[in-house]
Structure formats: C-alpha cells, structure tokens
Amino acid sequence: MAAAKKAVLGPLVGAVDQGTSSTRFLVFNSKTAELLSHHQVEIKQEFPREGWVEQDPKEILHSVYECIEKTCEKLGQLNIDISNIKAIGVSNQRETTVVWDKLTGEPLYNAVVWLDLRTQSTVESLSKRIPGNNNFVKSKTGLPLSTYFSAVKLRWLLDNVRKVQKAVEEDRALFGTVDSWLIWSLTGGASGGVHCTDVTNASRTMLFNIHSLEWDKELCEFFEIPMKILPNVRSSSEIYGLMKISHSLKAGALEGVPISGCLGDQSAALVGQMCFHDGQAKNTYGTGCFLLCNTGRKCVFSEHGLLTTVAYKLGRDKPVYYALEGSVAIAGAVIRWLRDNLGIIKTSEEIEKLAKEVGTSYGCYFVPAFSGLYAPYWEPSARGIICGLTQFTNKCHIAFAALEAVCFQTREILDAMNRDCGIPLSHLQVDGGMTNNKILMQLQADILYIPVVKPSMPETTALGAAMAAGAAEGVGVWSLEPEDLSAVTMERFEPQINAEESEIRYSTWKKAVMKSMGWVTTQSSESGDPSIFCSLPLGFFIVSSMVMLIGARYRSGMP
C-alpha cells in the first residue's frame, strides 16, 4: 500500500471568496502561501425585470457551507488535518445589498446585486437635492451618486418592500453587504450572530465617512436610512467571532475557528497582490473589472472619473490606507452572456479557442454597457452595442471583440489613473479567473502598450482575505512583514504590436463608446418602470449579427 502523504506542516488559513458568479472556499499554508485545496460553486443570478439583478441570500449562504464541506473532504483525502485551520477570512462582492430578520435569520428580500439598475430614478431625484457647489456625498464618501452603491438599493427596499418596512418598524431588520450576511450567519445567526462589516465594505455603501471611518449621520439622513439597522464597522483584520457550524454542515472541525479577516473582493486582491506601497496597482478580471492603485495614507480625489475608496486597515490599531479605483461593470459577465444568452459558446473557456481562430475582430467592436457605463464615464443611459459588422463577421470575430472590450475598458481606466497620479504605471499586475485566458492577457499588453504581469497562482482575492485573517491579533499565524512575504513567480506578457496600431484600435473603440450612450431616455427611467428601459440597440445588433452569421455559415457550407 502506498505511504500516506505527509501532513502539511505549519498552520493553515481558510478563505471564503464569495463573488458575483460563484462562491469558493480555499485553504492556504500560512508559511508558504501555497494553495492546498479549494472548491467552487456557481451562483445563479435572477433578472426579474429589465435592468434588475438579484440573488438569493440563502443560496449564497448554502454555497459557502457546501464549499467549506467539500474543501474539508478534499483535504482529508490529501491526508491534511483540518484541525490545522487556525483562522478564516471572508472576501465578498461589494455593494450587493441584503436585509434580513434578526429574529428568524430569514432574508426579507432577495439580495439586490451591485449591477442592478432599478434605482436610476431614485438617483436622479436625490441628485437634484445635492447643491451644485457642495457635493457633500462625494466629499465624504469618495463616490459619485450612482445605482452602483448600497445606499440607493437600501432606499429602494425601504420604499418598495412591505416586509422590509415592517421589520424596520418592529426593530427586527438588519442591513449588510454580503460579508455582513455571511459573518452574522456563520457566527450563529439568530442565536448570537455578530453583525459587523469592515471599513472596505462600509466605504462602498455611500453611508460611510471615509475620513472619520464612521457611519455618517448627515448621509444617513440624506438617504433616510435608519442607523440602527447598520452593522458595526471593524478593521479588515481582527477576530469578529467564532465559527458556529450549521446543522447542515458536516465539517464540524471548523467549529470555534475564528473569523478574523474581512475585505471587499477588490481590496482583498490588492492585499493578495502585495500592493502595500503608494503607487502600486492591480487589475482584477472577474464579473466586472476593477483597477485599484494604493495611494497610501492620503485620500486622493480623482479629476477623471475614478472613485476614492478605503484600500484596507489591517488591524484595530493599524493605519487606514486608501486607493483610487476604476470600476468596469462588465468583464467576465460578457463571456457568461455569450454563453447563456446567445449560446455561441457552451463553456466560458471556449471563448479563447474562438478568438484564436481569427486573431482579430475584423473591425467589429463590442461595448458591453449592459448596466450603463461605470468609470470613467458614469453614464447610466448607455446600453450595449455591437458595431462595425459586415457580412463577413462571424461568432469568432464577436468573441474576439468581447475580449478586446475588456482590454479597452481597462485602458480607459489606466489612462484616467495615470492622469490622476501623474506617474504612469510601468506595468500592470493582474489577477482573477479571466487571466487564465492567454489571448486576453496578450491583447491587454498590446492595448495598454505596457507589460502585463500575472502571478502563477491567480487566486489573489482569496489569498488577501487569508492573509488578513492569519495576521489578526490573537491569531498571528501569518506575517505581513516584507521579509516574510513569500516571493511569487510571475508570468509576463509584453506588447507585440506597434504603438500606432494600438492607438488606432483604441480611438475606434472610443467612437463605439460614444455611440452606446443616450439609449435610455430620462422619461423612461423617471417613470420608475424598469421594464420599459430601452435596450433596442443591443437587440438590434444581436439580430443583425445572427442573420449575418447564418448567412456566412450557409455560404461557407458550415453546418
């Protein structure tokens, strides 16, 4: 019989990585940062009306339980003792808004996802109440008034969902972003669960003062949010509570393990990429695309459409660090859309194969403004378009254009960041699931015209949450001292086209972006009925592309 594998030495740290598209639980060796095992479960998104995006908070929670259980089983098969897991960190999709009943533990409505657009008329009416010369919302929060952030989603729930209104009146309601919902549930829920969030997630609500690091009374009054339903705000690295295992979870060995790290996913990736110094930046390619640049201990306010946000605060007595952020709503989501809505690929991985077949978009440009345009435009009236189509265009060109769209959107963010920071980035550190696509990474280097650098282990979001959890006071199994941080091997993509060609492609993209704007009229969004939001351009171009695709197949004799 083969000898059993030697148990891993050194303490282990687990990380819940709850994203928009999937949930994962990953376990790392705290001494080497090696990923030992993980499990992933895809999460459903619901689209009850045009522009609405929801998820079931209970499905999110059960996916966390399933991932923990399956990862623990896998560790057992590797002969690794799960009692070595000394701490758990949580990283999460930010801005997504959950309200639940603290007595029953039941959600009072579906989670309203960050991509959701139903609050556009709320945003417009609130905007009229902000004096033109004193945008106190932006100066306190670093954020523009937008459908993206939690405060307007919570306002919508309070205005439109009777169960939420009644629970608030009866002092039963709790609000949180996904991290709060998970930590409360995992530490006991209705039986003593801890209602908290960290500074990075709080800074995405539009209710949090990023200077004083507290919920802001003036902001709460402006949005008419009762402060009693808000979670306690803590640092990103401290013991919040201990795991209390649900009866549905067999991995009882994690009972009593401290949950001691909490970071919004983009802050977690910044930590996982070890961007601890002023001027270091990373880009994460997930459902959306998020470029963060560490600005140190000072708030830098953007003149070019970027957000100012809390990067991290790694301990109760540690200083807070800030970041400039460029947010792109649709990155990996465009691949999922090609798979689920158009059916031109069966798996997300197929897109690389299709794009490789043609090596060009053949003049086809795709602006995936499904939820309007985020940074640097903040243009809610935009909708998705595919343009530059000819009879020659086929699904391979559309696939290539979709990948290019992710890269062009990143270029727009990087340009804005270079102008705000004054020192252009010499290279871009990248992470996230999409970075496994080598065509995408090469395209990104070509379009930015700087090298793109990818760590060999792309799970930096989970790694950041694990680092914060392991380094917390009272846990102390992960050193964040520079000399102790494990060296990471990198893959480097150099630009392979000339600068002139890169600029021509980019300027054509910007023409396409201009054409995507202004599709939703003020009248339709003010009516408050999202079902009449106009999505004509995308539907029109999809039909056109499908007709041309069928024609091209017919002429080429393809089945």
PyMOL commands that set and color helices and strands:
alter all, ss='L'
color gray80, all
select helices_A, chain A and resi 57-77+82-84+120-127+136-141+150-160+162-169+178-186+199-202+217-223+227-229+252-254+265-272+332-342+350-358+395-421+433-436+438-448+460-471+482-484+499-516+522-526+530-532+536-556
alter helices_A, ss='H'
color red, helices_A
select strands_A, chain A and resi 12-18+22-29+35-42+54-55+85-92+98-101+111-112+173-176+196-198+208-209+214-215+232-234+237-242+258-264+281-285+289-296+307-312+321-328+365-367+385-387+428-431+452-455+490-493
alter strands_A, ss='S'
color yellow, strands_A
deselect
rebuild
show_as cartoon
